Amino acid sequence: MGDEHDHAAAAAVTSRGSTAAAAIEALFAAEGMQGYLGEPVTQRHHMLLAATLAERAGAGDELVAAALLHDVGHFTLAAVARPGGPARDDRHERVGARWLARWFGPGVAGPVRLHVDAKRYLCATSPAYASALSAASVRSLALQGGPMGALEAGEFLARPQAAGAVALRRFDDDAKDPAQPARELAHFLPLLGRLARPA
Ligand code: FE
């Protein structure tokens, strides 16, 4: 009896996992070929490359998934994206995290929600980081509130997903080279399927 129940639960997770993977595959196919806000890569390549870099760095499954999906909020906001970046901040990290929370736990959605704050934190605490930012990223920084003050930086660091968000941010910044090869989405789908939670 208990055994049967366990099997049923495992089957539900598996089917939930493939639903999540299919939804993400459809999003990448429909909107992934859009330009990435003034950077020389497509959204799809940018996100696949971020996940490839995370995996290569030995990041855990949830952080690899967060890297793969960190800009998914731009996909659902494609209608407002313009070449050179949006005229005002689109809060894509919140839209994306909310969408991801349907499928995944805080280890995936949390770093995504905080990845813009992580940039503001790093700009406040690391002059080397700030001076290496891409031109498009510097432009969006101003719209996103600029570097954090000391108080805000302290509050940011105290959040449970802050370390993941900072790590994700560095993969994000390093994933803007169209010539650098990335793994295909199919490579990451089983991982997404494993991480998806029951509805
Ligand atoms: Fe990004």
Boltz pocket constraint, residues with backbone or C-beta under 6 A from the ligand:
constraints:
  - pocket:
      binder: B
      contacts: [[A, 46], [A, 70], [A, 71], [A, 172]]
      max_distance: 6.0
